[in-house]
Amino acid sequence: MSYFLVNGGMTISVALFLAGYFYRKQNNRMHRILMTAGILFNLISAAILLVSVHLVFGSDMSRAGFFPSAPAWVILVHRIFALFVLFLMFAQGWTGIKRHRAAHILIHRFFLPSYLLTYVSGLIVFSSHPV
C-alpha cells in the first residue's frame, strides 16, 4: 500500500512541478502555488516512504511493499542522487521565496531534469511485487 502512496505522491509532485514550470513566465502567483504544492507532495511522499519502511516495518523494504528490481549498488546510487535532488529542491524553493532570481534560474536548470531522472529511476529500481 505504501508503495502506491509514495509513487502516487511523487507522480503528483512531478505533474505539479511541470505545471508550475509552464506558468513561470505567464502567472507568477500560479507558478508559486504549483511549485509549493509540488514540494509539499514530495515531502509527504518521502515521509510516507521513510516512516513505512523504517518505523513501521523495521527497515524491511519488502515488507513495506518496495521490492528491489536492481542490484544493491544501483539502489544506493538512486538514494544518494535522491538526497542530492532533495537539497536542490530546498535550494530552488528558498531562492524562489527570497526572490534571488539569478540563483533560482540557475538551480532550476539542474533541478527539473535531476528530479525527473530520480523519479523515473525510482520507478525502475523498485517494484510493487517480487521480481
C-alpha positions as CSV (number, residue, x, y, z in Angstrom):
1,M,0.0,0.0,0.0
2,S,2.8,2.4,0.9
3,Y,4.4,1.8,-2.5
4,F,1.4,3.1,-4.3
5,L,1.0,6.1,-1.9
6,V,4.7,7.0,-2.5
7,N,4.5,6.6,-6.2
8,G,1.2,8.4,-6.4
9,G,2.5,11.3,-4.4
10,M,5.7,11.5,-6.4
11,T,3.7,11.4,-9.6
12,I,1.5,14.3,-8.4
13,S,4.7,16.1,-7.4
14,V,6.1,15.7,-10.9
15,A,2.9,16.9,-12.5
16,L,2.8,20.0,-10.2
17,F,6.4,20.8,-10.9
18,L,5.9,20.6,-14.7
19,A,2.7,22.7,-14.5
20,G,4.5,25.3,-12.3
21,Y,7.3,25.4,-14.8
22,F,4.8,26.1,-17.5
23,Y,3.4,29.1,-15.6
24,R,6.8,30.5,-14.7
25,K,6.6,33.5,-17.1
26,Q,2.8,33.8,-17.5
27,N,1.5,33.8,-14.0
28,N,4.0,34.1,-11.1
29,R,1.3,33.6,-8.5
30,M,0.2,30.3,-10.1
31,H,3.9,29.3,-10.5
32,R,4.5,29.8,-6.8
33,I,1.3,27.9,-5.8
34,L,2.0,24.9,-8.0
35,M,5.7,24.7,-7.1
36,T,4.9,24.9,-3.4
37,A,2.3,22.2,-3.7
38,G,4.9,20.1,-5.6
39,I,7.4,20.5,-2.8
40,L,4.7,19.5,-0.2
41,F,3.7,16.4,-2.1
42,N,7.3,15.4,-2.5
43,L,8.0,15.8,1.2
44,I,4.8,14.0,2.2
45,S,5.7,11.1,-0.1
46,A,9.2,10.9,1.2
47,A,7.8,10.9,4.8
48,I,5.5,8.1,4.0
49,L,8.4,6.2,2.5
50,L,10.7,6.6,5.4
51,V,8.0,6.0,8.1
52,S,6.6,2.9,6.4
53,V,10.0,1.3,5.7
54,H,12.0,2.3,8.8
55,L,9.5,2.8,11.6
56,V,6.5,0.5,10.7
57,F,8.4,-2.4,9.1
58,G,11.8,-2.2,10.8
59,S,13.8,-1.2,7.7
60,D,12.5,-4.2,5.7
61,M,11.7,-2.7,2.3
62,S,9.9,-5.9,1.1
63,R,7.5,-6.0,4.0
64,A,6.8,-2.3,3.3
65,G,5.9,-3.1,-0.3
66,F,9.1,-1.9,-2.0
67,F,10.7,-4.8,-3.9
68,P,14.1,-4.0,-5.4
69,S,14.4,-4.8,-9.1
70,A,18.0,-3.7,-9.4
71,P,21.3,-4.6,-7.8
72,A,22.1,-3.1,-4.4
73,W,24.7,-0.7,-5.8
74,V,22.1,0.8,-8.2
75,I,19.7,1.4,-5.3
76,L,22.4,3.0,-3.3
77,V,23.2,5.4,-6.3
78,H,19.5,6.2,-6.6
79,R,19.3,7.0,-2.9
80,I,22.4,9.3,-2.9
81,F,21.1,11.0,-6.1
82,A,17.7,11.4,-4.5
83,L,19.3,13.1,-1.4
84,F,21.2,15.5,-3.7
85,V,17.9,16.3,-5.5
86,L,16.2,16.9,-2.2
87,F,18.8,19.6,-1.4
88,L,18.4,21.1,-4.8
89,M,14.6,21.2,-4.2
90,F,15.1,23.1,-1.0
91,A,17.6,25.5,-2.6
92,Q,15.1,26.0,-5.5
93,G,12.3,26.8,-3.2
94,W,14.4,29.0,-0.9
95,T,15.8,31.1,-3.8
96,G,12.2,31.5,-5.2
97,I,10.8,32.6,-1.9
98,K,13.7,35.0,-1.3
99,R,13.4,36.2,-4.9
100,H,17.1,35.5,-5.7
101,R,16.2,35.3,-9.4
102,A,19.7,34.6,-10.9
103,A,20.3,31.7,-8.4
104,H,16.7,30.4,-8.9
105,I,17.1,30.3,-12.6
106,L,20.5,28.6,-12.4
107,I,19.3,25.9,-10.0
108,H,16.1,25.1,-12.0
109,R,18.3,24.1,-14.9
110,F,19.7,21.3,-12.8
111,F,16.7,20.6,-10.5
112,L,14.0,19.7,-13.0
113,P,16.0,17.2,-15.1
114,S,17.5,15.7,-12.0
115,Y,14.1,15.4,-10.3
116,L,12.7,13.7,-13.4
117,L,15.6,11.3,-13.6
118,T,15.2,10.4,-9.9
119,Y,11.5,9.9,-10.3
120,V,11.9,7.6,-13.3
121,S,14.8,5.7,-11.7
122,G,12.7,5.1,-8.6
123,L,10.0,3.6,-10.8
124,I,12.6,1.3,-12.4
125,V,14.6,0.2,-9.4
126,F,11.6,-0.6,-7.2
127,S,8.5,-2.7,-7.9
128,S,5.3,-3.4,-6.1
129,H,5.8,-7.2,-6.3
130,P,8.8,-9.5,-6.1
131,V,10.8,-9.7,-9.3
